Each structure stands twice: as C-alpha cells, then as structure tokens.
Amino acid sequence: MKAWDLFQYNGKLVEEMEIESALRKGMRTWARWIDRHVDGAKTTVFFRSISPPHQGKQWCYNVTQPNMDESYESAFPKSMREIIEITIGSMAVPVRYLNITKLSEYRRDAHPASYARKQEKILKTEQKLLEESHPDCSHWCLPGLPDTWNRLLYASLVMDTSISSHLVV
C-alpha cells in the first residue's frame, strides 16, 4: 500500500507514513477527542465510512451499469476496516457506524461525467486523456447513491427512540 506524502502528528510533519499507520493515529486522535468532549447521554455520534476508490478491475470511467457481481471483494483493505471498527468499538462514547463503502462499491456507475460524455461531441485527444485520468469519483452526483447514504442516516436517527423523540422532520 502506498504511503502518504506528508502527515502532521503531534505537531511534527512526518513523511512517508504508511496509510494504515496514518489511519490508526487519526482514528485514535478522533476517538480521544470524542471521548473527552462529547456527552454520550446528550449526543449521538455517527461515523460514516469512506466512499470507495474505483481502481484496477473496478475502474469506473465510462461505466453506466451497477456492479452486479455478488462475489466482489472490497477494494478497501480489510486491515483499514478493522482499524475503524476496533477504534469505534473501544470508545467510551457510543458511535453509530454507517458503513457505506461496500454499498457504494456496487454503484461505480454513479458518476455524472459518464453520462454527460455520451451527449458531448468527441473530445480532443488531450482533453479525453485528462478526463480519463481524473474521473469525478468524489462527486457521486447522480440520484441514488448519496440518497441511500442519507436514508441510512435517517433510518438510524428514527430507529433510535432517544433521538427520534427530539427529531424535527
């Protein structure tokens, strides 16, 4: 797994920290802050997993159909999922974990650029190469996937009677 270029930890700039180490340190820092500053009796804390990268076999450029392969293995490393789950499980303040990563991996087609390109004229070679190397993976602008993330959050709020009694819809 590749390393971060720069990472600040304990006031020092660190180079070449492995991603798992950076995630572990970041999660510990976040968990300590939550445990020190949040009253779990008054506040519900949610942690949403990341939107997945679509690389290698799961490349998303020009994909317009959902991934229907039920045997698909997550591109997000198990070691990183475990870091998140262990950190959340060991916290004093309860945390609701909204794991949207695998759900989102099935919808690698949910990028607006894939659909917009179908209606554009043929792009110049240079422009096309630039777009192929930088798809709009962080946007997830089409209806469906982000709406599902929001529905999961809403369901979590409504299903918790201590929260839903204070929820204004």
N, CA and C atoms as an extended XYZ file, in Angstrom:
507
Properties=species:S:1:pos:R:3:atomname:S:1:resname:S:1:resid:I:1 pbc="F F F"
N         0.849       -1.176        0.000 N   MET     1
C         0.000        0.000        0.000 CA  MET     1
C         0.890        1.233        0.000 C   MET     1
N         0.528        2.244       -0.766 N   LYS     2
C         1.367        3.436       -0.861 CA  LYS     2
C         1.276        4.286        0.404 C   LYS     2
N         2.270        5.100        0.614 N   ALA     3
C         2.331        5.953        1.799 CA  ALA     3
C         1.847        7.355        1.468 C   ALA     3
N         1.431        8.069        2.496 N   TRP     4
C         1.095        9.476        2.349 CA  TRP     4
C         2.381       10.238        2.069 C   TRP     4
N         2.278       11.375        1.405 N   ASP     5
C         3.456       12.201        1.182 CA  ASP     5
C         3.840       12.940        2.464 C   ASP     5
N         2.865       13.577        3.110 N   LEU     6
C         3.106       14.314        4.351 CA  LEU     6
C         1.958       14.069        5.315 C   LEU     6
N         2.285       14.010        6.603 N   PHE     7
C         1.285       13.767        7.621 CA  PHE     7
C         1.727       14.508        8.869 C   PHE     7
N         0.850       15.314        9.456 N   GLN     8
C         1.217       16.017       10.678 CA  GLN     8
C         0.703       15.220       11.865 C   GLN     8
N         1.607       14.939       12.815 N   TYR     9
C         1.237       14.176       14.011 CA  TYR     9
C         2.023       14.718       15.195 C   TYR     9
N         1.326       15.016       16.279 N   ASN    10
C         1.936       15.602       17.474 CA  ASN    10
C         2.747       16.851       17.142 C   ASN    10
N         2.236       17.674       16.246 N   GLY    11
C         2.883       18.925       15.899 CA  GLY    11
C         4.090       18.795       14.985 C   GLY    11
N         4.391       17.587       14.539 N   LYS    12
C         5.544       17.372       13.664 CA  LYS    12
C         5.071       16.900       12.300 C   LYS    12
N         5.768       17.350       11.271 N   LEU    13
C         5.476       16.931        9.915 CA  LEU    13
C         6.226       15.630        9.645 C   LEU    13
N         5.486       14.588        9.303 N   VAL    14
C         6.067       13.272        9.075 CA  VAL    14
C         5.947       12.944        7.591 C   VAL    14
N         7.012       12.410        7.018 N   GLU    15
C         6.983       11.982        5.626 CA  GLU    15
C         6.944       10.467        5.570 C   GLU    15
N         6.323        9.952        4.530 N   GLU    16
C         6.331        8.512        4.248 CA  GLU    16
C         5.703        7.655        5.342 C   GLU    16
N         4.582        8.073        5.868 N   MET    17
C         3.863        7.249        6.833 CA  MET    17
C         2.921        6.324        6.068 C   MET    17
N         2.929        5.052        6.406 N   GLU    18
C         2.033        4.101        5.761 CA  GLU    18
C         0.583        4.490        6.046 C   GLU    18
N        -0.281        4.206        5.106 N   ILE    19
C        -1.683        4.598        5.212 CA  ILE    19
C        -2.335        4.005        6.460 C   ILE    19
N        -2.069        2.734        6.753 N   GLU    20
C        -2.672        2.107        7.944 CA  GLU    20
C        -2.231        2.813        9.220 C   GLU    20
N        -0.950        3.190        9.302 N   SER    21
C        -0.448        3.907       10.481 CA  SER    21
C        -1.110        5.271       10.601 C   SER    21
N        -1.229        5.968        9.481 N   ALA    22
C        -1.871        7.284        9.492 CA  ALA    22
C        -3.331        7.172        9.916 C   ALA    22
N        -4.039        6.179        9.377 N   LEU    23
C        -5.441        5.986        9.752 CA  LEU    23
C        -5.558        5.662       11.234 C   LEU    23
N        -4.719        4.763       11.737 N   ARG    24
C        -4.760        4.380       13.151 CA  ARG    24
C        -4.534        5.610       14.037 C   ARG    24
N        -3.530        6.413       13.715 N   LYS    25
C        -3.243        7.613       14.507 CA  LYS    25
C        -4.386        8.621       14.417 C   LYS    25
N        -4.909        8.814       13.218 N   GLY    26
C        -6.027        9.735       13.043 CA  GLY    26
C        -7.268        9.288       13.796 C   GLY    26
N        -7.573        8.006       13.710 N   MET    27
C        -8.747        7.468       14.412 CA  MET    27
C        -8.577        7.572       15.925 C   MET    27
N        -7.378        7.281       16.427 N   ARG    28
C        -7.140        7.407       17.877 CA  ARG    28
C        -7.319        8.851       18.336 C   ARG    28
N        -6.789        9.779       17.561 N   THR    29
C        -6.924       11.207       17.904 CA  THR    29
C        -8.398       11.599       17.932 C   THR    29
N        -9.139       11.202       16.901 N   TRP    30
C       -10.574       11.497       16.822 CA  TRP    30
C       -11.322       10.873       17.996 C   TRP    30
N       -11.034        9.590       18.284 N   ALA    31
C       -11.727        8.880       19.364 CA  ALA    31
C       -11.457        9.529       20.723 C   ALA    31
N       -10.203        9.911       20.979 N   ARG    32
C        -9.881       10.581       22.251 CA  ARG    32
C       -10.644       11.902       22.365 C   ARG    32
N       -10.710       12.653       21.267 N   TRP    33
C       -11.420       13.933       21.308 CA  TRP    33
C       -12.905       13.704       21.612 C   TRP    33
N       -13.519       12.745       20.924 N   ILE    34
C       -14.939       12.444       21.155 CA  ILE    34
C       -15.147       12.031       22.609 C   ILE    34
N       -14.337       11.105       23.107 N   ASP    35
C       -14.495       10.615       24.480 CA  ASP    35
C       -14.311       11.720       25.524 C   ASP    35
N       -13.464       12.693       25.232 N   ARG    36
C       -13.225       13.786       26.182 CA  ARG    36
C       -14.260       14.903       26.109 C   ARG    36
N       -14.795       15.164       24.926 N   HIS    37
C       -15.606       16.366       24.736 CA  HIS    37
C       -17.088       16.137       24.441 C   HIS    37
N       -17.501       14.907       24.238 N   VAL    38
C       -18.889       14.647       23.861 CA  VAL    38
C       -19.585       13.875       24.983 C   VAL    38
N       -20.753       14.362       25.350 N   ASP    39
C       -21.581       13.680       26.342 CA  ASP    39
C       -22.480       12.699       25.600 C   ASP    39
N       -22.176       11.416       25.711 N   GLY    40
C       -22.925       10.381       25.009 CA  GLY    40
C       -24.386       10.296       25.418 C   GLY    40
N       -24.732       10.833       26.587 N   ALA    41
C       -26.129       10.829       27.033 CA  ALA    41
C       -26.948       11.899       26.310 C   ALA    41
N       -26.288       12.917       25.786 N   LYS    42
C       -26.979       14.013       25.122 CA  LYS    42
C       -26.770       14.040       23.616 C   LYS    42
N       -25.733       13.369       23.143 N   THR    43
C       -25.339       13.483       21.736 CA  THR    43
C       -25.115       12.103       21.136 C   THR    43
N       -25.616       11.906       19.938 N   THR    44
C       -25.334       10.679       19.199 CA  THR    44
C       -24.248       10.992       18.188 C   THR    44
N       -23.210       10.172       18.192 N   VAL    45
C       -22.084       10.363       17.285 CA  VAL    45
C       -22.194        9.333       16.164 C   VAL    45
N       -22.049        9.802       14.936 N   PHE    46
C       -22.055        8.933       13.765 CA  PHE    46
C       -20.678        8.974       13.113 C   PHE    46
N       -20.255        7.840       12.629 N   PHE    47
C       -19.034        7.758       11.820 CA  PHE    47
C       -19.410        7.091       10.519 C   PHE    47
N       -19.220        7.804        9.418 N   ARG    48
C       -19.530        7.243        8.109 CA  ARG    48
C       -18.245        6.810        7.443 C   ARG    48
N       -18.234        5.591        6.923 N   SER    49
C       -17.046        5.110        6.228 CA  SER    49
C       -16.842        5.890        4.937 C   SER    49
N       -15.746        5.615        4.254 N   ILE    50
C       -15.395        6.399        3.073 CA  ILE    50
C       -16.124        5.914        1.822 C   ILE    50
N       -16.220        6.819        0.894 N   SER    51
C       -16.655        6.466       -0.442 CA  SER    51
C       -15.469        5.756       -1.091 C   SER    51
N       -15.690        4.630       -1.717 N   PRO    52
C       -14.568        3.818       -2.179 CA  PRO    52
C       -13.868        4.364       -3.414 C   PRO    52
N       -12.588        4.025       -3.522 N   PRO    53
C       -11.905        4.326       -4.777 CA  PRO    53
C       -12.320        3.289       -5.807 C   PRO    53
N       -12.326        3.641       -7.053 N   HIS    54
C       -12.643        2.691       -8.117 CA  HIS    54
C       -11.420        2.577       -9.000 C   HIS    54
N       -10.586        1.621       -8.662 N   GLN    55
C        -9.326        1.439       -9.368 CA  GLN    55
C        -9.207       -0.004       -9.838 C   GLN    55
N        -8.215       -0.258      -10.667 N   GLY    56
C        -7.961       -1.616      -11.129 CA  GLY    56
C        -9.159       -2.204      -11.841 C   GLY    56
N        -9.586       -3.399      -11.413 N   LYS    57
C       -10.724       -4.073      -12.046 CA  LYS    57
C       -12.025       -3.315      -11.839 C   LYS    57
N       -12.085       -2.482      -10.827 N   GLN    58
C       -13.314       -1.740      -10.527 CA  GLN    58
C       -13.260       -0.309      -11.049 C   GLN    58
N       -12.442       -0.050      -12.056 N   TRP    59
C       -12.324        1.284      -12.642 CA  TRP    59
C       -13.696        1.759      -13.100 C   TRP    59
N       -13.997        3.025      -12.881 N   CYS    60
C       -15.359        3.498      -13.130 CA  CYS    60
C       -15.512        4.372      -14.367 C   CYS    60
N       -14.446        4.703      -15.034 N   TYR    61
C       -14.549        5.596      -16.177 CA  TYR    61
C       -15.460        4.999      -17.249 C   TYR    61
N       -16.471        5.749      -17.642 N   ASN    62
C       -17.449        5.358      -18.659 CA  ASN    62
C       -18.303        4.148      -18.276 C   ASN    62
N       -18.397        3.810      -17.002 N   VAL    63
C       -19.251        2.714      -16.560 CA  VAL    63
C       -20.644        3.271      -16.317 C   VAL    63
N       -21.654        2.656      -16.918 N   THR    64
C       -23.027        3.154      -16.773 CA  THR    64
C       -23.977        2.100      -16.226 C   THR    64
N       -23.442        1.010      -15.697 N   GLN    65
C       -24.265       -0.032      -15.084 CA  GLN    65
C       -23.701       -0.357      -13.705 C   GLN    65
N       -24.565       -0.672      -12.721 N   PRO    66
C       -24.074       -1.058      -11.397 CA  PRO    66
C       -23.276       -2.363      -11.468 C   PRO    66
N       -22.438       -2.565      -10.480 N   ASN    67
C       -21.710       -3.821      -10.350 CA  ASN    67
C       -22.689       -4.858       -9.795 C   ASN    67
N       -22.919       -5.915      -10.528 N   MET    68
C       -23.878       -6.935      -10.104 CA  MET    68
C       -23.180       -8.209       -9.598 C   MET    68
N       -21.866       -8.166       -9.460 N   ASP    69
C       -21.080       -9.324       -9.043 CA  ASP    69
C       -21.143       -9.475       -7.523 C   ASP    69
N       -21.940      -10.416       -7.041 N   GLU    70
C       -22.107      -10.630       -5.597 CA  GLU    70
C       -20.835      -11.141       -4.928 C   GLU    70
N       -19.919      -11.721       -5.703 N   SER    71
C       -18.689      -12.258       -5.124 CA  SER    71
C       -17.593      -11.194       -5.055 C   SER    71
N       -17.923       -9.977       -5.419 N   TYR    72
C       -16.948       -8.890       -5.462 CA  TYR    72
C       -16.283       -8.684       -4.103 C   TYR    72
N       -14.968       -8.626       -4.100 N   GLU    73
C       -14.202       -8.347       -2.883 CA  GLU    73
C       -13.931       -6.851       -2.807 C   GLU    73
N       -14.092       -6.294       -1.663 N   SER    74
C       -13.917       -4.861       -1.466 CA  SER    74
C       -12.498       -4.419       -1.795 C   SER    74
N       -12.402       -3.264       -2.451 N   ALA    75
C       -11.094       -2.674       -2.744 CA  ALA    75
C       -10.531       -1.987       -1.502 C   ALA    75
N       -11.388       -1.680       -0.536 N   PHE    76
C       -10.961       -1.043        0.704 CA  PHE    76
C       -10.360       -2.128        1.590 C   PHE    76
N        -9.087       -2.019        1.943 N   PRO    77
C        -8.406       -3.109        2.657 CA  PRO    77
C        -9.058       -3.484        3.983 C   PRO    77
N        -9.116       -4.775        4.236 N   LYS    78
C        -9.689       -5.299        5.477 CA  LYS    78
C        -8.967       -4.723        6.691 C   LYS    78
N        -7.654       -4.552        6.594 N   SER    79
C        -6.881       -4.014        7.713 CA  SER    79
C        -7.369       -2.620        8.103 C   SER    79
N        -7.757       -1.830        7.117 N   MET    80
C        -8.248       -0.479        7.408 CA  MET    80
C        -9.652       -0.522        7.992 C   MET    80
N       -10.489       -1.422        7.494 N   ARG    81
C       -11.829       -1.583        8.081 CA  ARG    81
C       -11.699       -1.993        9.549 C   ARG    81
N       -10.766       -2.889        9.828 N   GLU    82
C       -10.572       -3.353       11.203 CA  GLU    82
C       -10.101       -2.230       12.121 C   GLU    82
N        -9.227       -1.360       11.625 N   ILE    83
C        -8.766       -0.219       12.422 CA  ILE    83
C        -9.964        0.631       12.837 C   ILE    83
N       -10.847        0.914       11.895 N   ILE    84
C       -12.033        1.728       12.177 CA  ILE    84
C       -12.940        1.011       13.173 C   ILE    84
N       -13.233       -0.256       12.919 N   GLU    85
C       -14.163       -0.998       13.775 CA  GLU    85
C       -13.614       -1.191       15.186 C   GLU    85
N       -12.328       -1.478       15.325 N   ILE    86
C       -11.721       -1.658       16.653 CA  ILE    86
C       -11.723       -0.334       17.407 C   ILE    86
N       -11.376        0.751       16.730 N   THR    87
C       -11.361        2.063       17.387 CA  THR    87
C       -12.750        2.422       17.881 C   THR    87
N       -13.742        2.307       17.016 N   ILE    88
C       -15.114        2.652       17.405 CA  ILE    88
C       -15.607        1.750       18.532 C   ILE    88
N       -15.290        0.466       18.453 N   GLY    89
C       -15.723       -0.484       19.480 CA  GLY    89
C       -15.101       -0.257       20.839 C   GLY    89
N       -13.954        0.401       20.887 N   SER    90
C       -13.262        0.604       22.161 CA  SER    90
C       -13.541        1.974       22.790 C   SER    90
N       -14.380        2.766       22.161 N   MET    91
C       -14.649        4.107       22.672 CA  MET    91
C       -15.630        4.090       23.833 C   MET    91
N       -15.471        5.067       24.737 N   ALA    92
C       -16.399        5.210       25.861 CA  ALA    92
C       -17.741        5.754       25.383 C   ALA    92
N       -17.708        6.701       24.462 N   VAL    93
C       -18.934        7.274       23.897 CA  VAL    93
C       -19.384        6.360       22.759 C   VAL    93
N       -20.630        5.895       22.795 N   PRO    94
C       -21.107        5.034       21.707 CA  PRO    94
C       -21.109        5.777       20.367 C   PRO    94
N       -20.722        5.063       19.320 N   VAL    95
C       -20.658        5.635       17.986 CA  VAL    95
C       -21.456        4.756       17.040 C   VAL    95
N       -22.310        5.374       16.236 N   ARG    96
C       -23.048        4.655       15.192 CA  ARG    96
C       -22.181        4.616       13.945 C   ARG    96
N       -21.895        3.438       13.480 N   TYR    97
C       -21.037        3.270       12.308 CA  TYR    97
C       -21.906        3.057       11.083 C   TYR    97
N       -21.898        4.029       10.167 N   LEU    98
C       -22.629        3.926        8.913 CA  LEU    98
C       -21.626        3.485        7.843 C   LEU    98
N       -21.598        2.195        7.583 N   ASN    99
C       -20.633        1.647        6.642 CA  ASN    99
C       -21.227        1.684        5.235 C   ASN    99
N       -20.847        2.706        4.484 N   ILE   100
C       -21.385        2.890        3.129 CA  ILE   100
C       -20.413        2.414        2.047 C   ILE   100
N       -19.248        1.915        2.444 N   THR   101
C       -18.207        1.606        1.468 CA  THR   101
C       -18.622        0.503        0.502 C   THR   101
N       -19.002       -0.668        1.005 N   LYS   102
C       -19.326       -1.776        0.093 CA  LYS   102
C       -20.567       -1.446       -0.747 C   LYS   102
N       -21.558       -0.859       -0.107 N   LEU   103
C       -22.753       -0.426       -0.838 CA  LEU   103
C       -22.356        0.463       -2.015 C   LEU   103
N       -21.469        1.398       -1.763 N   SER   104
C       -21.049        2.348       -2.792 CA  SER   104
C       -20.192        1.686       -3.868 C   SER   104
N       -19.451        0.650       -3.491 N   GLU   105
C       -18.633       -0.050       -4.480 CA  GLU   105
C       -19.494       -0.697       -5.566 C   GLU   105
N       -20.675       -1.086       -5.220 N   TYR   106
C       -21.568       -1.676       -6.215 CA  TYR   106
C       -22.091       -0.640       -7.208 C   TYR   106
N       -21.997        0.639       -6.867 N   ARG   107
C       -22.524        1.694       -7.739 CA  ARG   107
C       -21.415        2.545       -8.342 C   ARG   107
N       -20.431        1.908       -8.913 N   ARG   108
C       -19.342        2.649       -9.562 CA  ARG   108
C       -19.838        3.389      -10.796 C   ARG   108
N       -21.059        3.138      -11.180 N   ASP   109
C       -21.667        3.819      -12.329 CA  ASP   109
C       -22.258        5.174      -11.958 C   ASP   109
N       -22.241        5.541      -10.692 N   ALA   110
C       -22.953        6.738      -10.223 CA  ALA   110
C       -22.139        8.020      -10.354 C   ALA   110
N       -21.553        8.218      -11.505 N   HIS   111
C       -20.751        9.410      -11.766 CA  HIS   111
C       -21.346       10.168      -12.942 C   HIS   111
N       -21.638       11.444      -12.782 N   PRO   112
C       -22.304       12.184      -13.840 CA  PRO   112
C       -21.477       12.328      -15.116 C   PRO   112
N       -20.164       12.339      -15.006 N   ALA   113
C       -19.349       12.532      -16.205 CA  ALA   113
C       -19.554       11.408      -17.212 C   ALA   113
N       -19.812       10.202      -16.733 N   SER   114
C       -20.039        9.074      -17.637 CA  SER   114
C       -21.245        9.326      -18.526 C   SER   114
N       -22.269        9.952      -17.976 N   TYR   115
C       -23.497       10.193      -18.719 CA  TYR   115
C       -23.395       11.457      -19.560 C   TYR   115
N       -22.716       12.468      -19.029 N   ALA   116
C       -22.576       13.726      -19.764 CA  ALA   116
C       -21.766       13.516      -21.031 C   ALA   116
N       -20.762       12.662      -20.974 N   ARG   117
C       -19.915       12.425      -22.142 CA  ARG   117
C       -20.685       11.825      -23.304 C   ARG   117
N       -21.710       11.063      -23.005 N   LYS   118
C       -22.481       10.436      -24.083 CA  LYS   118
C       -23.156       11.484      -24.957 C   LYS   118
N       -23.412       12.665      -24.403 N   GLN   119
C       -24.114       13.692      -25.158 CA  GLN   119
C       -23.171       14.751      -25.719 C   GLN   119
N       -21.879       14.661      -25.355 N   GLU   120
C       -20.916       15.638      -25.858 CA  GLU   120
C       -20.376       15.200      -27.214 C   GLU   120
N       -19.807       16.153      -27.919 N   LYS   121
C       -19.108       15.818      -29.159 CA  LYS   121
C       -17.834       15.076      -28.793 C   LYS   121
N       -17.226       14.431      -29.747 N   ILE   122
C       -15.978       13.712      -29.489 CA  ILE   122
C       -14.933       14.702      -28.981 C   ILE   122
N       -14.327       14.335      -27.838 N   LEU   123
C       -13.355       15.226      -27.222 CA  LEU   123
C       -12.014       15.157      -27.936 C   LEU   123
N       -11.268       16.237      -27.844 N   LYS   124
C        -9.918       16.233      -28.377 CA  LYS   124
C        -9.119       15.177      -27.609 C   LYS   124
N        -8.118       14.593      -28.208 N   THR   125
C        -7.342       13.525      -27.595 CA  THR   125
C        -6.768       13.934      -26.244 C   THR   125
N        -6.143       15.112      -26.145 N   GLU   126
C        -5.541       15.553      -24.888 CA  GLU   126
C        -6.590       15.698      -23.789 C   GLU   126
N        -7.714       16.321      -24.114 N   GLN   127
C        -8.780       16.530      -23.135 CA  GLN   127
C        -9.339       15.188      -22.675 C   GLN   127
N        -9.522       14.254      -23.594 N   LYS   128
C       -10.056       12.939      -23.250 CA  LYS   128
C        -9.108       12.199      -22.317 C   LYS   128
N        -7.807       12.233      -22.587 N   LEU   129
C        -6.834       11.578      -21.720 CA  LEU   129
C        -6.844       12.187      -20.328 C   LEU   129
N        -6.966       13.507      -20.237 N   LEU   130
C        -7.020       14.174      -18.947 CA  LEU   130
C        -8.249       13.723      -18.166 C   LEU   130
N        -9.393       13.654      -18.817 N   GLU   131
C       -10.620       13.242      -18.140 CA  GLU   131
C       -10.567       11.775      -17.724 C   GLU   131
N        -9.954       10.916      -18.526 N   GLU   132
C        -9.849        9.505      -18.172 CA  GLU   132
C        -8.999        9.313      -16.925 C   GLU   132
N        -8.026       10.183      -16.714 N   SER   133
C        -7.156       10.035      -15.552 CA  SER   133
C        -7.727       10.717      -14.308 C   SER   133
N        -8.779       11.499      -14.452 N   HIS   134
C        -9.376       12.204      -13.322 CA  HIS   134
C       -10.907       12.140      -13.378 C   HIS   134
N       -11.503       10.970      -13.239 N   PRO   135
C       -12.964       10.920      -13.240 CA  PRO   135
C       -13.519       11.585      -11.986 C   PRO   135
N       -14.797       11.849      -11.988 N   ASP   136
C       -15.437       12.591      -10.896 CA  ASP   136
C       -15.860       11.691       -9.741 C   ASP   136
N       -14.986       10.818       -9.286 N   CYS   137
C       -15.334        9.831       -8.259 CA  CYS   137
C       -15.768       10.441       -6.934 C   CYS   137
N       -15.281       11.601       -6.592 N   SER   138
C       -15.644       12.165       -5.295 CA  SER   138
C       -16.984       12.875       -5.327 C   SER   138
N       -17.582       13.038       -6.480 N   HIS   139
C       -18.811       13.818       -6.572 CA  HIS   139
C       -20.074       13.000       -6.332 C   HIS   139
N       -20.185       11.837       -6.912 N   TRP   140
C       -21.370       10.984       -6.766 CA  TRP   140
C       -22.641       11.813       -6.922 C   TRP   140
N       -22.744       12.517       -8.029 N   CYS   141
C       -23.829       13.489       -8.197 CA  CYS   141
C       -25.158       12.917       -8.673 C   CYS   141
N       -25.178       11.719       -9.175 N   LEU   142
C       -26.440       11.191       -9.682 CA  LEU   142
C       -27.359       10.791       -8.537 C   LEU   142
N       -28.657       10.917       -8.723 N   PRO   143
C       -29.577       10.465       -7.683 CA  PRO   143
C       -29.370        8.977       -7.433 C   PRO   143
N       -29.565        8.589       -6.216 N   GLY   144
C       -29.469        7.171       -5.891 CA  GLY   144
C       -28.484        6.919       -4.782 C   GLY   144
N       -27.220        6.952       -5.090 N   LEU   145
C       -26.225        6.568       -4.087 CA  LEU   145
C       -26.153        7.520       -2.894 C   LEU   145
N       -25.934        8.818       -3.084 N   PRO   146
C       -25.925        9.703       -1.911 CA  PRO   146
C       -27.275        9.732       -1.202 C   PRO   146
N       -28.357        9.558       -1.957 N   ASP   147
C       -29.684        9.492       -1.339 CA  ASP   147
C       -29.772        8.289       -0.405 C   ASP   147
N       -29.165        7.188       -0.810 N   THR   148
C       -29.163        5.986        0.021 CA  THR   148
C       -28.360        6.224        1.290 C   THR   148
N       -27.217        6.909        1.185 N   TRP   149
C       -26.440        7.248        2.382 CA  TRP   149
C       -27.305        8.059        3.338 C   TRP   149
N       -28.030        9.023        2.794 N   ASN   150
C       -28.886        9.867        3.637 CA  ASN   150
C       -30.029        9.077        4.260 C   ASN   150
N       -30.575        8.133        3.512 N   ARG   151
C       -31.659        7.301        4.066 CA  ARG   151
C       -31.154        6.423        5.204 C   ARG   151
N       -29.927        5.920        5.081 N   LEU   152
C       -29.345        5.125        6.164 CA  LEU   152
C       -29.175        5.977        7.421 C   LEU   152
N       -28.714        7.200        7.249 N   LEU   153
C       -28.582        8.106        8.389 CA  LEU   153
C       -29.952        8.395        8.995 C   LEU   153
N       -30.908        8.701        8.152 N   TYR   154
C       -32.258        8.995        8.636 CA  TYR   154
C       -32.859        7.793        9.383 C   TYR   154
N       -32.712        6.603        8.811 N   ALA   155
C       -33.231        5.398        9.472 CA  ALA   155
C       -32.566        5.191       10.827 C   ALA   155
N       -31.265        5.463       10.898 N   SER   156
C       -30.568        5.335       12.176 CA  SER   156
C       -31.113        6.318       13.204 C   SER   156
N       -31.433        7.512       12.753 N   LEU   157
C       -31.997        8.510       13.664 CA  LEU   157
C       -33.389        8.114       14.126 C   LEU   157
N       -34.233        7.689       13.208 N   VAL   158
C       -35.620        7.357       13.525 CA  VAL   158
C       -35.711        6.093       14.381 C   VAL   158
N       -34.862        5.125       14.121 N   MET   159
C       -34.921        3.861       14.854 CA  MET   159
C       -34.467        4.006       16.303 C   MET   159
N       -33.697        5.017       16.611 N   ASP   160
C       -33.241        5.260       17.974 CA  ASP   160
C       -34.293        6.118       18.672 C   ASP   160
N       -35.040        5.532       19.582 N   THR   161
C       -36.150        6.252       20.219 CA  THR   161
C       -35.674        7.453       21.027 C   THR   161
N       -34.448        7.393       21.578 N   SER   162
C       -33.968        8.545       22.336 CA  SER   162
C       -33.690        9.725       21.429 C   SER   162
N       -33.329        9.458       20.176 N   ILE   163
C       -33.082       10.538       19.221 CA  ILE   163
C       -34.386       10.976       18.582 C   ILE   163
N       -35.190        9.997       18.142 N   SER   164
C       -36.380       10.331       17.361 CA  SER   164
C       -37.401       11.131       18.149 C   SER   164
N       -37.366       11.051       19.465 N   SER   165
C       -38.293       11.872       20.248 CA  SER   165
C       -37.954       13.353       20.168 C   SER   165
N       -36.693       13.657       19.761 N   HIS   166
C       -36.258       15.065       19.615 CA  HIS   166
C       -36.089       15.469       18.160 C   HIS   166
N       -36.390       14.567       17.248 N   LEU   167
C       -36.149       14.793       15.831 CA  LEU   167
C       -37.270       15.623       15.225 C   LEU   167
N       -36.884       16.675       14.515 N   VAL   168
C       -37.849       17.503       13.790 CA  VAL   168
C       -37.706       17.162       12.316 C   VAL   168
N       -38.772       16.719       11.703 N   VAL   169
C       -38.715       16.310       10.298 CA  VAL   169
C       -39.351       17.371        9.431 C   VAL   169
